[in-house]
Amino acid sequence: MNQTKIGIDAGGTLVKVAYWENDNIVYQTFPSQAIGDAISWLYNTFKNPAVCITGGKSQLFAEKLTAPAEMVVEFDATNRGIQFLADQQRYAIENNFMFVNVGTGTSIHLVSDREQQRIGGSGIGGGTLIGLGYLLTGVEDYAWMVQLASNGDRGNADLKVKDIFEGALSPISGDLTASNFGKKESMIAQPPSNADKLAAVIGMIGEVIVTISLQMAAQHNVDFIVYIGSSFRSNPLLQDIIEEYTRLAGTEPVFLGNGEYSGAIGALLSPD
Ligand code: ADP
């Protein structure tokens, strides 16, 4: 019987799925907590799926399938997916670039002559937003969290350089963050809203990630960074911070459409 190849990236927070329908790739997402739903969907949708799977939860996922799945090395799959999306979206990706995958955590990779190498990472990532964001505000839903954050003012929680210099000449731009969540005295006088707190969490995550990424780009002589991961979904605040700082450093940021599916696409396109 004809088999349909399905690429799956079973991550810490989300299971991403990619498959061909005519000449287009179709995408699906499920929460990793509800792996059973993803599996029911798979068998309800396809009679005879040939599953190629990658990601931290791939083993767990594969054990629940009725037929053996092909296991795909995650970082290579992501790299393959990025190259595919970049070609499709007509980005002229250079031979030497970095990709930064902002998933539950953050993983940083150098690509030279199409081969990737993991050069670093950080536990600060999308999981930090939903975990720390929940602790600070009690909000559990991701969509609501990012929606709230878009109306927040980080300035009610973060201390800027100009807040310290109070009008005196500062050696660096007054608009830079001097201390994330550092505005303690003003916060006592006027507690920040949930929206302000979430905007400040996103600001802190973005600044940490972009700082590490730019240091690595300088170290490896890279002037092109591809940012991917579901943490950018409906989250323009995070994208804007990372984009702005990357450009300020003279490095070109690229946010690929459907970039969060790079791993699933790479699994789908894995050699037979
Ligand atoms: P992983 O592969 O580790 O699951 P992803 O690239 O899928 O990582 O990114 C996960 C992050 O994406 C979450 O930590 C959260 O910040 C964000 N996110 C986007 N959409 C959702 C959603 N519907 N539910 C939960 N988190 C989401």
Residues whose N, C-alpha, C, O or C-beta is under 5 A from the ligand:
A	BS01	ADP	G11 G12 T13 L14 V102 G103 T104 G105 G126 G127 L129 Y142 G229 S230 S231 R233 E260
